[in-house]
Amino acid sequence: MNAAPTTPATIDAYIAGFPAEIQAILQQIRATIHAAAPDAREAISYQMPTFTLHGNLVHFAAFKEHIGFYPTPSGTEHFQAALAPYKGGKGSVRFPLDQPIPYDLIAEITRFRVAENLEKAATKRKRK
């Protein structure tokens, strides 16, 4: 009987589990998100690298043929036109590994999510 696969405890550990060329992409995505959300914290959630700021901000993950980026349904809805060339679902988008990764778009979506989470946090404080 095989043991269940372990979830990496850190984003560093997650990235280390991939080939060098994928590690480079994941590190660049991580740096892009950090630049767009400097106050966000890193975590592993849903077995994926996650950034949080007053709740989940964005997640990302590597797969065999794409990078999954998960900015919540509001993030994908707001950027529907920019994300149109990519496959995705409610709250998710797939960036194919055989195409350039749109780091600028990732940054823009992350900044949108930061503003959204900060606004929600401010609204909660006002209600108290």
VOBA-1610 file (N, C-alpha, C; in pm, whole numbers, padded with zeros to 5 digits, always signed):
BEGIN
Met+00085-00118+00000Met+00000+00000+00000Met+00089+00124+00000Asn+00060+00218-00088Asn+00138+00341-00096Asn+00086+00443+00004Ala+00179+00517+00058Ala+00139+00624+00149Ala+00078+00738+00067Ala-00010+00812+00129Ala-00070+00927+00061Ala+00038+01030+00034Pro+00032+01096-00082Pro+00131+01198-00110Pro+00123+01311-00007Thr+00236+01364+00029Thr+00237+01470+00129Thr+00223+01606+00060Thr+00153+01694+00126Thr+00138+01830+00077Thr+00259+01910+00123Pro+00325+01981+00032Pro+00439+02062+00074Pro+00395+02166+00179Ala+00482+02192+00272Ala+00450+02287+00380Ala+00472+02432+00339Thr+00555+02454+00238Thr+00587+02590+00196Thr+00585+02600+00044Ile+00580+02722-00004Ile+00587+02742-00149Ile+00723+02699-00201Asp+00829+02722-00125Asp+00962+02675-00167Asp+00961+02524-00189Ala+00902+02450-00097Ala+00896+02305-00109Ala+00811+02263-00228Tyr+00703+02334-00252Tyr+00617+02304-00367Tyr+00696+02321-00497Ile+00761+02434-00512Ile+00835+02465-00634Ile+00949+02366-00655Ala+01014+02326-00547Ala+01128+02235-00557Ala+01090+02099-00615Gly+00964+02065-00615Gly+00919+01938-00666Gly+00903+01930-00818Phe+00939+02037-00887Phe+00922+02043-01033Phe+01056+02053-01104Pro+01059+02019-01234Pro+01181+02035-01313Pro+01224+02183-01317Ala+01350+02206-01344Ala+01408+02340-01339Ala+01333+02442-01424Glu+01292+02403-01545Glu+01223+02501-01631Glu+01087+02541-01575Ile+01020+02450-01507Ile+00892+02482-01443Ile+00917+02562-01315Gln+01023+02528-01242Gln+01058+02604-01123Gln+01079+02751-01157Ala+01145+02778-01268Ala+01171+02916-01308Ala+01040+02992-01332Ile+00945+02926-01398Ile+00814+02990-01422Ile+00742+03013-01289Leu+00741+02913-01203Leu+00673+02927-01074Leu+00737+03037-00989Gln+00870+03046-00991Gln+00937+03152-00915Gln+00902+03290-00971Gln+00890+03300-01104Gln+00855+03428-01164Gln+00710+03466-01130Ile+00622+03369-01129Ile+00483+03397-01088Ile+00480+03442-00943Arg+00554+03374-00859Arg+00562+03410-00717Arg+00613+03552-00701Ala+00720+03587-00772Ala+00776+03723-00764Ala+00677+03826-00817Thr+00606+03792-00922Thr+00506+03882-00981Thr+00396+03911-00880Ile+00349+03807-00813Ile+00243+03825-00713Ile+00295+03906-00595His+00417+03877-00550His+00476+03956-00440His+00484+04103-00475Ala+00526+04133-00597Ala+00538+04274-00639Ala+00402+04342-00642Ala+00299+04269-00684Ala+00165+04326-00693Ala+00092+04330-00558Ala+00136+04245-00466Ala+00072+04236-00335Ala+00179+04223-00227Pro+00256+04328-00204Pro+00370+04317-00112Pro+00333+04285+00032Asp+00210+04311+00072Asp+00170+04282+00210Asp+00105+04144+00225Ala+00090+04073+00115Ala+00027+03940+00121Ala+00121+03840+00187Arg+00062+03738+00244Arg+00138+03631+00308Arg+00130+03506+00222Glu+00236+03427+00228Glu+00241+03301+00156Glu+00185+03189+00241Ala+00120+03095+00175Ala+00067+02977+00243Ala+00052+02866+00139Ile+00022+02749+00188Ile-00021+02640+00103Ile-00166+02614+00140Ser-00255+02622+00043Ser-00396+02598+00065Ser-00448+02520-00055Tyr-00533+02424-00030Tyr-00580+02336-00137Tyr-00462+02269-00208Gln-00355+02244-00136Gln-00231+02183-00186Gln-00163+02267-00294Met-00188+02397-00293Met-00130+02488-00392Met-00067+02608-00324Pro+00033+02669-00390Pro+00082+02797-00341Pro-00032+02899-00338Thr-00041+02969-00228Thr-00151+03062-00204Thr-00096+03190-00145Phe-00155+03301-00183Phe-00125+03428-00120Phe-00252+03476-00053Thr-00237+03523+00071Thr-00352+03569+00148Thr-00332+03714+00190Leu-00441+03785+00195Leu-00445+03922+00245Leu-00591+03947+00282His-00621+03941+00410His-00760+03948+00455His-00842+03839+00385Gly-00789+03720+00384Gly-00852+03607+00317Gly-00770+03565+00196Asn-00815+03461+00128Asn-00744+03414+00010Asn-00740+03522-00097Leu-00624+03538-00157Leu-00606+03638-00262Leu-00600+03566-00397Val-00496+03488-00418Val-00480+03409-00541Val-00406+03280-00508His-00427+03179-00591His-00356+03052-00583His-00294+03028-00721Phe-00190+02945-00726Phe-00138+02901-00855Phe-00083+02760-00838Ala-00071+02689-00951Ala-00023+02552-00945Ala+00029+02511-01082Ala+00124+02420-01083Ala+00179+02367-01208Ala+00116+02232-01240Phe+00089+02213-01366Phe+00036+02087-01416Phe+00120+02046-01537Lys+00089+01932-01593Lys+00171+01877-01702Lys+00180+01972-01821Glu+00070+02035-01858Glu+00070+02118-01978Glu+00033+02264-01955His+00008+02301-01830His-00030+02440-01805His+00001+02481-01661Ile-00009+02611-01639Ile-00006+02669-01505Ile-00149+02709-01474Gly-00199+02662-01363Gly-00332+02704-01319Gly-00319+02827-01231Phe-00403+02924-01256Phe-00405+03047-01177Phe-00548+03064-01130Tyr-00565+03089-01000Tyr-00697+03088-00936Tyr-00720+03219-00860Pro-00773+03320-00929Pro-00796+03449-00864Pro-00938+03470-00811Thr-01011+03365-00790Thr-01151+03364-00747Thr-01242+03402-00865Pro-01369+03371-00855Pro-01459+03406-00965Pro-01461+03555-00998Ser-01452+03641-00899Ser-01455+03785-00927Ser-01334+03827-01011Gly-01220+03765-00985Gly-01099+03797-01062Gly-01110+03756-01207Thr-01168+03639-01232Thr-01182+03596-01371Thr-01293+03671-01442Glu-01399+03704-01371Glu-01510+03778-01433Glu-01465+03919-01473His-01392+03986-01384His-01349+04123-01411His-01254+04130-01530Phe-01174+04026-01550Phe-01075+04025-01658Phe-01115+03929-01770Gln-01243+03910-01787Gln-01296+03816-01884Gln-01240+03839-02024Ala-01234+03963-02069Ala-01185+03992-02205Ala-01037+03956-02218Ala-00957+03994-02120Ala-00812+03965-02124Ala-00785+03815-02113Leu-00871+03743-02045Leu-00853+03599-02024Leu-00918+03515-02135Ala-00987+03579-02227Ala-01058+03506-02333Ala-00972+03408-02412Pro-00843+03438-02438Pro-00763+03342-02514Pro-00729+03213-02438Tyr-00758+03209-02310Tyr-00718+03096-02226Tyr-00840+03015-02183Lys-00819+02886-02163Lys-00923+02801-02107Lys-00931+02828-01957Gly-01046+02804-01903Gly-01061+02822-01760Gly-01201+02790-01717Gly-01226+02811-01592Gly-01358+02788-01534Gly-01391+02903-01442Lys-01492+02883-01363Lys-01532+02986-01267Lys-01421+03001-01163Gly-01350+03112-01170Gly-01245+03137-01073Gly-01109+03080-01108Ser-01095+03026-01229Ser-00966+02967-01266Ser-00933+02995-01412Val-00804+02989-01441Val-00757+03006-01579Val-00635+02917-01598Arg-00618+02867-01719Arg-00503+02782-01753Arg-00414+02857-01850Phe-00288+02874-01810Phe-00189+02933-01898Phe-00104+02820-01955Pro-00118+02789-02085Pro-00043+02677-02144Pro+00108+02698-02133Leu+00178+02590-02105Leu+00323+02598-02090Leu+00395+02616-02224Asp+00325+02592-02336Asp+00388+02612-02466Asp+00366+02753-02521Gln+00315+02842-02436Gln+00295+02983-02472Gln+00358+03069-02363Pro+00392+03194-02396Pro+00447+03282-02292Pro+00346+03303-02178Ile+00395+03299-02057Ile+00309+03323-01940Ile+00283+03473-01932Pro+00157+03516-01919Pro+00125+03659-01915Pro+00145+03718-01774Tyr+00272+03739-01739Tyr+00303+03788-01605Tyr+00238+03923-01575Asp+00234+04011-01676Asp+00170+04142-01654Asp+00022+04127-01619Leu-00045+04034-01685Leu-00186+04008-01656Leu-00202+03949-01516Ile-00113+03860-01477Ile-00116+03804-01342Ile-00102+03916-01239Ala-00011+04009-01265Ala+00008+04123-01173Ala-00118+04209-01166Glu-00176+04236-01280Glu-00296+04321-01285Glu-00413+04255-01211Ile-00431+04126-01232Ile-00538+04055-01162Ile-00511+04052-01012Thr-00386+04032-00974Thr-00352+04029-00831Thr-00379+04164-00767Arg-00343+04273-00835Arg-00371+04407-00780Arg-00522+04429-00763Phe-00599+04381-00860Phe-00745+04388-00850Phe-00793+04313-00727Arg-00741+04193-00705Arg-00782+04112-00591Arg-00741+04177-00459Val-00624+04241-00456Val-00581+04314-00335Val-00683+04422-00303Ala-00717+04503-00402Ala-00814+04611-00380Ala-00948+04556-00333Glu-00989+04447-00394Glu-01115+04384-00357Glu-01113+04336-00212Asn-01006+04266-00172Asn-00998+04217-00035Asn-00985+04329+00066Leu-00910+04434+00033Leu-00898+04547+00124Leu-01032+04618+00142Glu-01107+04630+00035Glu-01239+04693+00043Glu-01333+04610+00130Lys-01331+04477+00112Lys-01415+04389+00195Lys-01376+04399+00342Ala-01245+04404+00369Ala-01199+04415+00508Ala-01242+04547+00570Ala-01235+04655+00493Ala-01275+04787+00544Ala-01425+04789+00571Thr-01503+04728+00486Thr-01648+04720+00506Thr-01681+04643+00632Lys-01610+04534+00658Lys-01633+04455+00778Lys-01600+04537+00904Arg-01491+04616+00898Arg-01453+04699+01013Arg-01558+04806+01041Lys-01616+04862+00934Lys-01717+04967+00952Lys-01844+04913+01017Arg-01877+04787+00991Arg-01999+04727+01045Arg-01987+04697+01194Lys-01865+04683+01243Lys-01845+04645+01384Lys-01867+04760+01477
//
